[in-house]
Amino acid sequence: MRVITLISLYVVLNLVLCIPAANAQLQPDTIGQETMSAPAENWFISKTGAGAYIYDGLSGEMQGMLSLAGFDAPSVQAYGPRREFYAAESYYSRRVRGDRTDVVTIYDYENLSPVAEIEIPKKIAVLSFAGHLGLTGNGRHLIVFNMTPAQSVSIVDVENRNFVGELSTPGCAIIMPTGEDDFLMICGDGTLQLIQLDQSGEEANRVRSEQFFVVEEDAVYDRPVRTEDGWLLISHAGKAFDVTRDGTQIMISEWSILSDADVEEKWLPGGGQLKTVHQNLGLLYILMHQGGEFTHHEPGTEIWVFDVNQRRRIARIELEVAARNVMVTQESEPKLIVSDTEGGLHVYDARQMKLERTIEDPGPSTSLLVDF
């Protein structure tokens, strides 16, 4: 025991004496800072509960991350001309309780850091919906959807960094920007509502369309997508509605994505962010599954591709893992981004309908895909 103790003491003394010499040779770490390069057309955002991850669709590499207010930020909007991101966020003084503050936060492209905050009414609908946030065509006004459960919208001048006001929109939800400074909304009575703003962001006019669906019989999904000259809506039973406008006139035409054989085989649209349109090519990509009534939230086992101009299906993509979200980039050689039910994130050649890559370790599951 005595020999062991002496040896142990000798080892400890040598270690103690050597530590200062070793430490003297170590150089202190330096903290670096990188800026994000200019986004390409194939870049996209994967919004999760932890923030918004920015990816290059061509390489599959992550380019940066926006630290949003988790699930309390319904969406994020990129605006290239000012190189800014816009997000509506809710904060509590005690994280999940206490005093609430709602803001529109403006982030810059290069540092992905907040450069401005605009306080808005404490009413934003804290759900991951692309349609709960909309930037007007002239890039000046951001429209934020509120639900408390009363429905309204907050108008924010993101160019001049100020809150304009709140508009009551009872029974109507989802922001669909149209024209320079106007937007459409889907209403529970089966109509669309057009709200026109003046240059300051105040309401100038409001009109309704004719009724075109009955909620109790066949509701439309609250996930409209842009087309080249308007918006496309899909119903739970597979009806498609092309929406355009001329002045104050709202025009709606109907067609179906399902053939008689498809109905016989019980194919239906379903998922979260279940459809996307490449505007210039006129291609609709939509998640489909086989199921019955009330399965509209079921993920898609296939992606069907339609020519929206000719209103016909041109391709089907079978998926190894069912998917909840799809989004196509708007470049000339587009990428189709697919997030599956197991947290996977996949990039397809949207023209050839072929899988190009799976992004490894994409982080938390995607709740929403956003295009640049």
C-alpha positions in Angstrom: 0.0 0.0 0.0 2.9 2.4 0.9 4.6 1.8 -2.5 1.4 2.4 -4.4 0.7 5.6 -2.5 4.2 7.0 -3.2 3.9 6.1 -6.9 0.5 7.8 -7.1 1.8 10.9 -5.4 4.7 11.0 -7.9 2.3 10.8 -10.9 0.0 13.5 -9.5 2.9 15.9 -8.9 4.2 15.4 -12.4 0.8 16.1 -13.9 0.4 19.3 -11.8 3.8 20.6 -12.8 3.2 19.8 -16.5 -0.2 21.5 -16.7 1.0 25.2 -16.8 3.5 24.4 -19.5 0.8 22.7 -21.6 -1.6 25.5 -21.1 1.0 28.0 -22.2 1.1 26.5 -25.6 -2.6 26.6 -26.2 -3.9 29.5 -28.3 -7.3 31.1 -27.2 -10.2 30.3 -29.5 -11.5 33.2 -31.6 -15.1 33.7 -32.5 -15.7 34.2 -36.2 -18.7 35.6 -38.1 -19.9 34.6 -41.5 -22.5 36.3 -43.7 -25.0 34.5 -45.9 -24.3 34.7 -49.6 -26.9 36.0 -52.1 -29.8 33.4 -52.3 -30.3 31.6 -55.6 -33.6 30.7 -57.1 -33.4 27.1 -55.9 -33.0 28.1 -52.2 -35.9 27.3 -49.9 -36.8 27.6 -46.2 -37.8 24.7 -43.9 -39.7 26.2 -41.0 -39.7 24.0 -37.9 -40.5 24.4 -34.2 -36.9 25.4 -33.7 -36.7 28.1 -36.4 -36.3 28.5 -40.1 -33.6 26.5 -41.8 -32.3 27.9 -45.2 -31.2 25.3 -47.8 -29.7 25.4 -51.2 -31.9 23.1 -53.3 -29.1 22.4 -55.8 -26.5 21.2 -53.3 -28.7 20.3 -50.4 -26.4 22.3 -48.1 -27.8 24.4 -45.2 -27.0 28.1 -45.7 -28.2 29.5 -42.5 -31.0 29.6 -39.9 -33.5 32.2 -38.6 -34.2 31.9 -34.9 -37.9 32.5 -35.0 -40.3 32.2 -32.0 -40.8 28.5 -32.5 -44.4 27.4 -33.3 -45.6 30.9 -32.4 -44.4 32.2 -35.8 -47.0 31.2 -38.4 -44.7 31.7 -41.4 -41.8 33.6 -42.7 -41.7 35.8 -45.9 -38.6 36.5 -47.9 -38.4 39.7 -50.0 -35.5 39.9 -52.3 -35.6 43.6 -53.4 -34.9 44.7 -49.8 -33.0 41.6 -48.9 -35.2 41.0 -45.8 -37.3 38.3 -44.1 -40.6 39.1 -42.4 -42.1 37.0 -39.5 -45.0 37.6 -37.1 -44.0 36.4 -33.7 -45.6 36.0 -30.2 -43.5 36.3 -27.0 -44.4 35.8 -23.3 -42.5 37.4 -20.5 -42.3 34.0 -18.8 -41.9 32.0 -22.0 -45.2 30.2 -21.9 -47.1 32.6 -19.6 -47.0 36.2 -18.4 -47.3 39.4 -20.5 -47.7 38.7 -24.2 -46.1 40.8 -27.0 -46.8 40.3 -30.7 -44.4 41.8 -33.2 -43.5 41.7 -36.9 -39.8 41.1 -36.9 -37.6 42.1 -39.8 -34.4 40.1 -40.4 -31.7 40.9 -42.9 -30.4 38.5 -45.5 -26.6 38.7 -44.7 -26.5 38.2 -40.9 -29.9 36.6 -40.4 -30.3 39.0 -37.5 -33.3 41.1 -36.5 -33.0 44.7 -37.7 -36.4 46.0 -36.7 -39.5 45.1 -34.6 -42.9 46.5 -35.1 -45.4 45.9 -32.3 -48.9 44.7 -33.4 -52.1 43.7 -31.6 -51.7 40.6 -29.4 -53.9 38.5 -31.7 -51.8 36.6 -34.3 -53.0 33.1 -35.1 -50.1 31.0 -33.9 -50.4 28.2 -36.4 -47.9 27.2 -39.1 -49.9 28.4 -42.1 -48.3 30.1 -45.2 -51.6 31.9 -45.6 -51.5 33.5 -42.2 -48.9 36.0 -43.5 -48.9 37.8 -46.9 -46.8 40.5 -48.5 -48.6 42.8 -50.9 -47.5 42.9 -54.6 -45.7 46.2 -54.2 -43.7 44.8 -51.2 -44.9 47.6 -48.9 -47.6 46.1 -46.6 -47.4 42.8 -44.7 -50.8 41.4 -43.8 -51.0 39.3 -40.6 -54.0 37.1 -39.8 -55.4 37.3 -36.3 -57.7 34.8 -34.4 -58.8 35.4 -30.8 -61.2 33.6 -31.9 -62.6 36.7 -33.6 -60.9 37.0 -37.0 -59.1 40.1 -38.3 -55.9 41.2 -40.0 -53.1 43.6 -38.9 -51.6 45.8 -41.6 -47.9 46.6 -41.2 -45.9 49.0 -43.4 -42.7 47.1 -43.6 -41.1 49.7 -45.8 -41.6 52.5 -43.3 -41.5 50.2 -40.3 -44.9 51.1 -38.7 -48.2 49.5 -37.7 -51.0 50.9 -39.9 -54.1 49.4 -38.3 -56.4 46.4 -37.8 -59.3 45.3 -40.1 -62.1 43.1 -38.9 -62.7 40.1 -41.2 -65.5 38.1 -39.5 -65.8 34.6 -40.9 -62.9 35.1 -43.3 -59.3 33.8 -43.1 -56.1 33.2 -45.2 -54.2 35.9 -46.9 -53.9 35.8 -50.7 -52.2 38.9 -52.1 -53.4 40.1 -55.4 -52.5 43.1 -57.5 -50.3 45.8 -56.1 -51.9 46.4 -52.6 -55.0 44.1 -52.4 -55.7 40.7 -51.0 -58.3 37.9 -51.1 -59.6 35.8 -48.2 -61.6 32.5 -48.0 -64.8 32.9 -46.1 -66.9 30.3 -44.2 -70.0 31.1 -46.2 -68.4 29.6 -49.4 -67.3 33.0 -50.9 -64.1 34.9 -51.4 -63.6 38.4 -50.0 -61.5 41.0 -51.7 -60.0 43.8 -49.6 -58.4 46.7 -51.4 -55.9 49.0 -49.6 -55.0 52.6 -50.4 -51.3 53.8 -50.6 -51.2 54.2 -46.8 -52.5 50.7 -46.1 -56.0 51.8 -45.0 -59.0 49.9 -46.3 -60.3 51.5 -49.5 -62.9 48.9 -50.7 -64.3 45.5 -49.9 -66.3 43.1 -52.1 -67.5 39.4 -52.0 -67.6 36.8 -54.7 -70.6 34.5 -55.5 -70.8 31.4 -53.3 -68.8 28.6 -54.9 -68.6 25.9 -52.2 -70.6 24.6 -49.2 -68.5 24.0 -46.1 -70.8 21.2 -44.8 -70.7 19.4 -48.2 -67.2 19.8 -49.5 -64.9 22.4 -47.9 -61.9 23.9 -49.7 -58.5 23.5 -48.1 -57.1 26.5 -46.4 -53.9 26.1 -48.3 -54.3 28.1 -51.6 -51.3 28.3 -53.9 -50.4 31.0 -56.4 -50.7 30.5 -60.2 -49.4 32.6 -63.0 -52.4 34.9 -62.9 -54.2 34.2 -59.6 -54.7 31.4 -57.1 -55.7 27.8 -57.1 -57.9 26.2 -54.4 -58.6 22.5 -54.0 -61.6 20.9 -52.1 -61.5 17.8 -49.9 -63.3 15.9 -52.6 -60.8 16.9 -55.4 -62.5 19.8 -57.0 -60.2 22.5 -58.3 -61.0 26.2 -58.4 -59.0 28.7 -60.5 -59.3 32.2 -59.0 -58.5 35.4 -60.9 -59.7 39.0 -60.6 -60.3 42.0 -62.9 -60.7 45.2 -60.8 -63.3 44.4 -58.2 -64.6 41.4 -60.1 -63.6 38.0 -58.7 -63.7 35.2 -61.3 -63.8 31.5 -60.3 -63.8 28.5 -62.6 -64.1 24.9 -61.5 -62.6 21.6 -62.7 -61.7 18.2 -61.1 -58.3 16.5 -60.4 -60.1 13.1 -60.1 -61.4 10.9 -62.9 -64.2 8.4 -62.4 -61.6 5.7 -62.0 -59.8 7.7 -59.3 -63.0 8.2 -57.4 -63.7 4.4 -57.7 -60.3 3.7 -56.2 -60.9 6.3 -53.4 -58.0 8.6 -54.2 -58.2 11.9 -52.4 -55.9 14.9 -51.7 -54.5 15.2 -48.2 -51.6 16.3 -46.0 -50.4 19.5 -44.5 -48.9 21.7 -47.2 -50.4 19.4 -49.8 -50.0 21.3 -53.1 -47.7 23.6 -55.0 -47.7 25.2 -58.4 -44.8 26.2 -60.7 -46.3 29.4 -62.1 -44.5 29.8 -65.4 -44.7 26.1 -66.3 -48.3 25.8 -65.1 -47.5 22.5 -63.2 -49.5 21.5 -60.1 -47.9 19.0 -57.7 -50.4 17.6 -55.1 -50.1 14.9 -52.4 -52.7 12.1 -52.8 -53.7 9.1 -50.7 -56.4 6.4 -50.8 -59.0 7.0 -48.1 -62.6 8.0 -47.3 -64.4 10.9 -45.9 -62.6 13.0 -43.3 -59.1 11.8 -44.3 -58.1 15.2 -45.6 -55.2 15.4 -43.1 -53.8 11.9 -44.1 -50.3 12.2 -45.7 -49.7 11.5 -49.4 -48.4 8.2 -50.6 -48.1 9.6 -54.2 -47.5 13.0 -55.8 -49.7 13.7 -58.8 -48.6 16.2 -61.4 -51.1 18.2 -63.4 -50.9 20.6 -66.3 -53.2 23.3 -64.9 -53.7 25.0 -68.3 -54.9 21.8 -70.0 -56.4 20.6 -66.7 -55.1 17.1 -67.0 -52.8 14.8 -65.1 -49.4 14.2 -66.7 -47.4 12.2 -64.1 -47.5 10.2 -60.8 -44.7 9.9 -58.3 -44.8 7.0 -55.9 -43.2 7.8 -52.5 -41.3 5.3 -50.3 -42.3 7.3 -47.2 -45.6 9.2 -47.0 -45.3 13.0 -47.2 -47.0 15.9 -45.5 -45.5 18.9 -47.3 -44.5 19.8 -50.9 -43.1 23.0 -52.4 -41.7 23.7 -55.9 -39.0 26.4 -56.5 -39.9 28.9 -59.2 -36.7 28.7 -61.3 -36.5 27.5 -64.9 -35.1 24.1 -63.8 -37.2 23.8 -60.7 -36.7 21.6 -57.6 -39.6 19.9 -55.9 -39.0 19.8 -52.1 -40.8 17.1 -50.2 -40.9 16.6 -46.4 -42.0 13.1 -45.2 -43.7 11.8 -42.1 -40.4 10.5 -40.7 -38.6 13.9 -40.7 -36.9 13.4 -44.1 -36.3 16.2 -46.5 -36.0 15.3 -50.2 -35.2 17.2 -53.4 -36.6 16.1 -56.7 -36.0 17.3 -60.3 -39.5 18.8 -60.8 -39.4 18.4 -64.6 -38.1 14.8 -64.7 -40.0 13.8 -61.5 -36.9 12.0 -60.2 -35.3 12.1 -56.7 -32.0 13.9 -56.8 -31.0 13.8 -53.1 -32.1 13.4 -49.6 -30.8 16.0 -47.2 -29.0 14.3 -44.3 -29.9 15.2 -40.7 -32.2 18.1 -41.6 -33.0 18.9 -38.0 -36.6 19.0 -36.5 -39.5 17.9 -38.7 -40.7 20.5 -41.2 -44.0 22.2 -40.5 -43.9 24.5 -43.5 -41.8 24.9 -46.7 -41.3 28.4 -48.0 -39.9 29.5 -51.4 -37.6 32.4 -52.0 
